[in-house]
Amino acid sequence: MGTLEWDNMGVKIDGRQIHLLRFVDDIVLTTPNTRQAEPKRMLADFDKACGKIGLRLSLKKMMSMKNGLVSFASFTLNETDVSECFSCVYLGRENNSMNDLAPELSRWKRAVWRAFKSIEDVAKRTKNTQLCAHLSTQWFILLQRMRQKPGGCVSGLKDHSELSNAQWKGRC
């Protein structure tokens, strides 16, 4: 993969040029350029580099998503059309082509309510108001940390709630 000449491609984040994100079997190519040629070239270069080390891109699973302000149609690789999607969940965050945050905020709202519901029984049964305040504060801090972490995932909240709920039941 070191043979790709993408020094000026991608998106600049914190002073670094980010053009490729790899997570298990998901790969995201990013480009700020709205010309159709650049994403096509990046994808062709990437396919060629993968081929050199014996990897093949699955064109059936591949999807593209563009910003809602871009008007060009989907592109092709090896004469196969790459399908287009308008919304996807990647690394626990919902992304959509119109950059609409309402679905993501709704997901967070549901996660907060799930977290609260998991400690609600404990909070109602205890007479210790300081413990109840502590529990609420801890959940708020946990949610804030998850929101600030890149890739902080709403689905990870379930694991935290089960662990913390078991710990809190032992205290009450």
MODELLER restraints for C-alpha pairs under 7 A, 6 or more apart:
rsr = mdl.restraints
at = mdl.atoms
rsr.add(forms.Gaussian(group=physical.xy_distance, feature=features.Distance(at['CA:1:A'], at['CA:49:A']), mean=5.86, stdev=0.5))
rsr.add(forms.Gaussian(group=physical.xy_distance, feature=features.Distance(at['CA:4:A'], at['CA:45:A']), mean=6.82, stdev=0.5))
rsr.add(forms.Gaussian(group=physical.xy_distance, feature=features.Distance(at['CA:9:A'], at['CA:19:A']), mean=6.27, stdev=0.5))
rsr.add(forms.Gaussian(group=physical.xy_distance, feature=features.Distance(at['CA:9:A'], at['CA:31:A']), mean=6.33, stdev=0.5))
rsr.add(forms.Gaussian(group=physical.xy_distance, feature=features.Distance(at['CA:10:A'], at['CA:17:A']), mean=6.10, stdev=0.5))
rsr.add(forms.Gaussian(group=physical.xy_distance, feature=features.Distance(at['CA:10:A'], at['CA:18:A']), mean=5.34, stdev=0.5))
rsr.add(forms.Gaussian(group=physical.xy_distance, feature=features.Distance(at['CA:10:A'], at['CA:19:A']), mean=3.95, stdev=0.5))
rsr.add(forms.Gaussian(group=physical.xy_distance, feature=features.Distance(at['CA:10:A'], at['CA:30:A']), mean=5.21, stdev=0.5))
rsr.add(forms.Gaussian(group=physical.xy_distance, feature=features.Distance(at['CA:10:A'], at['CA:31:A']), mean=4.31, stdev=0.5))
rsr.add(forms.Gaussian(group=physical.xy_distance, feature=features.Distance(at['CA:10:A'], at['CA:32:A']), mean=6.35, stdev=0.5))
rsr.add(forms.Gaussian(group=physical.xy_distance, feature=features.Distance(at['CA:11:A'], at['CA:17:A']), mean=5.60, stdev=0.5))
rsr.add(forms.Gaussian(group=physical.xy_distance, feature=features.Distance(at['CA:11:A'], at['CA:18:A']), mean=5.19, stdev=0.5))
rsr.add(forms.Gaussian(group=physical.xy_distance, feature=features.Distance(at['CA:11:A'], at['CA:19:A']), mean=6.20, stdev=0.5))
rsr.add(forms.Gaussian(group=physical.xy_distance, feature=features.Distance(at['CA:11:A'], at['CA:30:A']), mean=6.55, stdev=0.5))
rsr.add(forms.Gaussian(group=physical.xy_distance, feature=features.Distance(at['CA:11:A'], at['CA:31:A']), mean=5.91, stdev=0.5))
rsr.add(forms.Gaussian(group=physical.xy_distance, feature=features.Distance(at['CA:11:A'], at['CA:32:A']), mean=6.02, stdev=0.5))
rsr.add(forms.Gaussian(group=physical.xy_distance, feature=features.Distance(at['CA:12:A'], at['CA:18:A']), mean=5.89, stdev=0.5))
rsr.add(forms.Gaussian(group=physical.xy_distance, feature=features.Distance(at['CA:19:A'], at['CA:29:A']), mean=5.78, stdev=0.5))
rsr.add(forms.Gaussian(group=physical.xy_distance, feature=features.Distance(at['CA:19:A'], at['CA:30:A']), mean=5.31, stdev=0.5))
rsr.add(forms.Gaussian(group=physical.xy_distance, feature=features.Distance(at['CA:19:A'], at['CA:31:A']), mean=6.86, stdev=0.5))
rsr.add(forms.Gaussian(group=physical.xy_distance, feature=features.Distance(at['CA:20:A'], at['CA:28:A']), mean=5.88, stdev=0.5))
rsr.add(forms.Gaussian(group=physical.xy_distance, feature=features.Distance(at['CA:20:A'], at['CA:29:A']), mean=5.01, stdev=0.5))
rsr.add(forms.Gaussian(group=physical.xy_distance, feature=features.Distance(at['CA:20:A'], at['CA:30:A']), mean=6.69, stdev=0.5))
rsr.add(forms.Gaussian(group=physical.xy_distance, feature=features.Distance(at['CA:21:A'], at['CA:27:A']), mean=5.74, stdev=0.5))
rsr.add(forms.Gaussian(group=physical.xy_distance, feature=features.Distance(at['CA:21:A'], at['CA:28:A']), mean=5.31, stdev=0.5))
rsr.add(forms.Gaussian(group=physical.xy_distance, feature=features.Distance(at['CA:21:A'], at['CA:29:A']), mean=6.84, stdev=0.5))
rsr.add(forms.Gaussian(group=physical.xy_distance, feature=features.Distance(at['CA:22:A'], at['CA:28:A']), mean=6.89, stdev=0.5))
rsr.add(forms.Gaussian(group=physical.xy_distance, feature=features.Distance(at['CA:31:A'], at['CA:39:A']), mean=6.83, stdev=0.5))
rsr.add(forms.Gaussian(group=physical.xy_distance, feature=features.Distance(at['CA:34:A'], at['CA:70:A']), mean=6.45, stdev=0.5))
rsr.add(forms.Gaussian(group=physical.xy_distance, feature=features.Distance(at['CA:36:A'], at['CA:72:A']), mean=6.83, stdev=0.5))
rsr.add(forms.Gaussian(group=physical.xy_distance, feature=features.Distance(at['CA:40:A'], at['CA:75:A']), mean=6.72, stdev=0.5))
rsr.add(forms.Gaussian(group=physical.xy_distance, feature=features.Distance(at['CA:44:A'], at['CA:77:A']), mean=6.82, stdev=0.5))
rsr.add(forms.Gaussian(group=physical.xy_distance, feature=features.Distance(at['CA:47:A'], at['CA:57:A']), mean=6.56, stdev=0.5))
rsr.add(forms.Gaussian(group=physical.xy_distance, feature=features.Distance(at['CA:50:A'], at['CA:56:A']), mean=6.26, stdev=0.5))
rsr.add(forms.Gaussian(group=physical.xy_distance, feature=features.Distance(at['CA:59:A'], at['CA:82:A']), mean=6.74, stdev=0.5))
rsr.add(forms.Gaussian(group=physical.xy_distance, feature=features.Distance(at['CA:62:A'], at['CA:82:A']), mean=6.29, stdev=0.5))
rsr.add(forms.Gaussian(group=physical.xy_distance, feature=features.Distance(at['CA:62:A'], at['CA:83:A']), mean=6.96, stdev=0.5))
rsr.add(forms.Gaussian(group=physical.xy_distance, feature=features.Distance(at['CA:63:A'], at['CA:82:A']), mean=5.82, stdev=0.5))
rsr.add(forms.Gaussian(group=physical.xy_distance, feature=features.Distance(at['CA:63:A'], at['CA:83:A']), mean=5.02, stdev=0.5))
rsr.add(forms.Gaussian(group=physical.xy_distance, feature=features.Distance(at['CA:63:A'], at['CA:84:A']), mean=5.37, stdev=0.5))
rsr.add(forms.Gaussian(group=physical.xy_distance, feature=features.Distance(at['CA:63:A'], at['CA:85:A']), mean=6.34, stdev=0.5))
rsr.add(forms.Gaussian(group=physical.xy_distance, feature=features.Distance(at['CA:64:A'], at['CA:82:A']), mean=6.67, stdev=0.5))
rsr.add(forms.Gaussian(group=physical.xy_distance, feature=features.Distance(at['CA:64:A'], at['CA:83:A']), mean=6.27, stdev=0.5))
rsr.add(forms.Gaussian(group=physical.xy_distance, feature=features.Distance(at['CA:64:A'], at['CA:84:A']), mean=4.75, stdev=0.5))
rsr.add(forms.Gaussian(group=physical.xy_distance, feature=features.Distance(at['CA:64:A'], at['CA:85:A']), mean=6.10, stdev=0.5))
rsr.add(forms.Gaussian(group=physical.xy_distance, feature=features.Distance(at['CA:65:A'], at['CA:84:A']), mean=5.74, stdev=0.5))
rsr.add(forms.Gaussian(group=physical.xy_distance, feature=features.Distance(at['CA:65:A'], at['CA:85:A']), mean=5.39, stdev=0.5))
rsr.add(forms.Gaussian(group=physical.xy_distance, feature=features.Distance(at['CA:65:A'], at['CA:86:A']), mean=6.03, stdev=0.5))
rsr.add(forms.Gaussian(group=physical.xy_distance, feature=features.Distance(at['CA:65:A'], at['CA:97:A']), mean=6.33, stdev=0.5))
rsr.add(forms.Gaussian(group=physical.xy_distance, feature=features.Distance(at['CA:66:A'], at['CA:97:A']), mean=5.70, stdev=0.5))
rsr.add(forms.Gaussian(group=physical.xy_distance, feature=features.Distance(at['CA:67:A'], at['CA:97:A']), mean=4.72, stdev=0.5))
rsr.add(forms.Gaussian(group=physical.xy_distance, feature=features.Distance(at['CA:67:A'], at['CA:98:A']), mean=6.20, stdev=0.5))
rsr.add(forms.Gaussian(group=physical.xy_distance, feature=features.Distance(at['CA:68:A'], at['CA:97:A']), mean=4.91, stdev=0.5))
rsr.add(forms.Gaussian(group=physical.xy_distance, feature=features.Distance(at['CA:68:A'], at['CA:98:A']), mean=4.65, stdev=0.5))
rsr.add(forms.Gaussian(group=physical.xy_distance, feature=features.Distance(at['CA:74:A'], at['CA:82:A']), mean=6.46, stdev=0.5))
rsr.add(forms.Gaussian(group=physical.xy_distance, feature=features.Distance(at['CA:74:A'], at['CA:83:A']), mean=6.85, stdev=0.5))
rsr.add(forms.Gaussian(group=physical.xy_distance, feature=features.Distance(at['CA:74:A'], at['CA:84:A']), mean=6.35, stdev=0.5))
rsr.add(forms.Gaussian(group=physical.xy_distance, feature=features.Distance(at['CA:75:A'], at['CA:81:A']), mean=6.06, stdev=0.5))
rsr.add(forms.Gaussian(group=physical.xy_distance, feature=features.Distance(at['CA:75:A'], at['CA:82:A']), mean=5.88, stdev=0.5))
rsr.add(forms.Gaussian(group=physical.xy_distance, feature=features.Distance(at['CA:76:A'], at['CA:82:A']), mean=5.42, stdev=0.5))
rsr.add(forms.Gaussian(group=physical.xy_distance, feature=features.Distance(at['CA:86:A'], at['CA:96:A']), mean=5.41, stdev=0.5))
rsr.add(forms.Gaussian(group=physical.xy_distance, feature=features.Distance(at['CA:86:A'], at['CA:97:A']), mean=5.14, stdev=0.5))
rsr.add(forms.Gaussian(group=physical.xy_distance, feature=features.Distance(at['CA:87:A'], at['CA:95:A']), mean=5.60, stdev=0.5))
rsr.add(forms.Gaussian(group=physical.xy_distance, feature=features.Distance(at['CA:87:A'], at['CA:96:A']), mean=4.06, stdev=0.5))
rsr.add(forms.Gaussian(group=physical.xy_distance, feature=features.Distance(at['CA:87:A'], at['CA:97:A']), mean=6.39, stdev=0.5))
rsr.add(forms.Gaussian(group=physical.xy_distance, feature=features.Distance(at['CA:88:A'], at['CA:94:A']), mean=5.68, stdev=0.5))
rsr.add(forms.Gaussian(group=physical.xy_distance, feature=features.Distance(at['CA:88:A'], at['CA:95:A']), mean=5.47, stdev=0.5))
rsr.add(forms.Gaussian(group=physical.xy_distance, feature=features.Distance(at['CA:88:A'], at['CA:96:A']), mean=6.41, stdev=0.5))
rsr.add(forms.Gaussian(group=physical.xy_distance, feature=features.Distance(at['CA:89:A'], at['CA:95:A']), mean=6.04, stdev=0.5))
rsr.add(forms.Gaussian(group=physical.xy_distance, feature=features.Distance(at['CA:91:A'], at['CA:151:A']), mean=5.00, stdev=0.5))
rsr.add(forms.Gaussian(group=physical.xy_distance, feature=features.Distance(at['CA:91:A'], at['CA:153:A']), mean=6.56, stdev=0.5))
rsr.add(forms.Gaussian(group=physical.xy_distance, feature=features.Distance(at['CA:92:A'], at['CA:151:A']), mean=6.16, stdev=0.5))
rsr.add(forms.Gaussian(group=physical.xy_distance, feature=features.Distance(at['CA:92:A'], at['CA:152:A']), mean=6.62, stdev=0.5))
rsr.add(forms.Gaussian(group=physical.xy_distance, feature=features.Distance(at['CA:92:A'], at['CA:153:A']), mean=4.26, stdev=0.5))
rsr.add(forms.Gaussian(group=physical.xy_distance, feature=features.Distance(at['CA:92:A'], at['CA:154:A']), mean=6.03, stdev=0.5))
rsr.add(forms.Gaussian(group=physical.xy_distance, feature=features.Distance(at['CA:92:A'], at['CA:155:A']), mean=7.00, stdev=0.5))
rsr.add(forms.Gaussian(group=physical.xy_distance, feature=features.Distance(at['CA:93:A'], at['CA:104:A']), mean=6.77, stdev=0.5))
rsr.add(forms.Gaussian(group=physical.xy_distance, feature=features.Distance(at['CA:93:A'], at['CA:153:A']), mean=6.80, stdev=0.5))
rsr.add(forms.Gaussian(group=physical.xy_distance, feature=features.Distance(at['CA:94:A'], at['CA:104:A']), mean=5.50, stdev=0.5))
rsr.add(forms.Gaussian(group=physical.xy_distance, feature=features.Distance(at['CA:108:A'], at['CA:154:A']), mean=6.91, stdev=0.5))
rsr.add(forms.Gaussian(group=physical.xy_distance, feature=features.Distance(at['CA:111:A'], at['CA:154:A']), mean=6.42, stdev=0.5))
rsr.add(forms.Gaussian(group=physical.xy_distance, feature=features.Distance(at['CA:115:A'], at['CA:161:A']), mean=6.13, stdev=0.5))
rsr.add(forms.Gaussian(group=physical.xy_distance, feature=features.Distance(at['CA:118:A'], at['CA:161:A']), mean=6.53, stdev=0.5))
rsr.add(forms.Gaussian(group=physical.xy_distance, feature=features.Distance(at['CA:118:A'], at['CA:165:A']), mean=6.76, stdev=0.5))
rsr.add(forms.Gaussian(group=physical.xy_distance, feature=features.Distance(at['CA:119:A'], at['CA:165:A']), mean=6.20, stdev=0.5))
rsr.add(forms.Gaussian(group=physical.xy_distance, feature=features.Distance(at['CA:122:A'], at['CA:169:A']), mean=6.66, stdev=0.5))
rsr.add(forms.Gaussian(group=physical.xy_distance, feature=features.Distance(at['CA:123:A'], at['CA:132:A']), mean=5.27, stdev=0.5))
rsr.add(forms.Gaussian(group=physical.xy_distance, feature=features.Distance(at['CA:126:A'], at['CA:172:A']), mean=6.37, stdev=0.5))
rsr.add(forms.Gaussian(group=physical.xy_distance, feature=features.Distance(at['CA:146:A'], at['CA:152:A']), mean=4.78, stdev=0.5))
rsr.add(forms.Gaussian(group=physical.xy_distance, feature=features.Distance(at['CA:146:A'], at['CA:153:A']), mean=6.81, stdev=0.5))
